[in-house]
Amino acid sequence: MKILNFFKKNEDEFKTDFFQKNNLKEWWLSEFTVEEREYIKSESSVLLDSRYNHNKSPAETLYLLAGYVNTKNTEGHQYLAQLILDKACQLTDDPIIKFKICSQLINLHFEHRNDAEEIKLKIIKLCKEQIELSELLLNSSNRDESMERVFKLEHQGYQKLAVLNIENGEFEKAEELINKAKEEGWNGSWDKLEVKLK
């Protein structure tokens, strides 16, 4: 039993080492309860393990971690994922990673859009931020493989902002967003949204 405890202790040390190495220990200890930290570590697989995680930035690691944490998609899991994604966004200026983070945050908040005006305003802000990021990506001269993969994703900013406009009866604004997204070549449920405009 002592041997098993020894290995468990070492596994935990490797996982918490990620936060220490990336100056995130204070955030890690203050933002989450002991129970939440244990849950996050249990869901992280090898993602936080310093023996395996060599080629990812802290922001990218946290972005991936949020996906692991939110697999059950309950309100509690969504809250933890949101905290992790908010921190990931603060840690990077990389438009590709920020674009992906925005997608996750938009989706996390969207089903709660009618719970409070504050949530709706946050969604609008995230959608506009992602649209700005997409313009940066489209105008970039450095179109590498990772950027090409982004262009295959659905553009949540355009989609969800268009939905909000439709729900508010602002059909012209929604149509402009849909047309712009299609012109730029982004994937999305544009046909379904266009049906709602008729």
C-alpha positions, 0 to 999 in steps of 0.5 A: 500500500505504501508503494502505491501511495508513493507512486500516486504522490509522484504522479500528483507532483508531476501534474502540479509541476506544470503550474509551478513551472509556468508561474500559475501556482498562485492562480491554481491554489487560489482559483480552485478548491481542494476538491476541484483541483483533485477533480481537474488532475484526475481528468487531465490524463497525461496533459499536465504531466511534465514528463510528457507535455514538452511541445505545448504552450501553457495557454494551449495546455489549459485550452485542452485541459478545459475540454477534458474537464467539461466532458460531463457538460454539467453546470459545475464542469462548465464553470471549471472549464470557463475559469481555465479558458479565461486564464488560457486567454490571458496567457497568449497573443497567438490568434489561432489559440485565442480563436479556439478559446473563443469558440469554447467560451462562446459555446459554454455561455450560449445555452445560458444566454437567457439567464442574465443580460450580463451573460448575453453581453459577454457572448456578444463580446466574445463573438466580436473578438473572434470575428476580429481574430478571424480577420487577422488570420485571413489577412495573415501571409503565414498560412501554415498547417495549423492555421489551415486547420482553423479554417475548417472549424465552424465559426462560432462567433459569426453563427452565435451572433447571427442567432442572437440578432435573429432572436432580437428581430434584427434580421438584416444584421444577421443576414450581413453576418451570414453573408460575410462568413460565407464570403470568407469561407468559414464553415457553419450552419448558414443554410439553417440560419438563412431559413430563419430569416424567411 
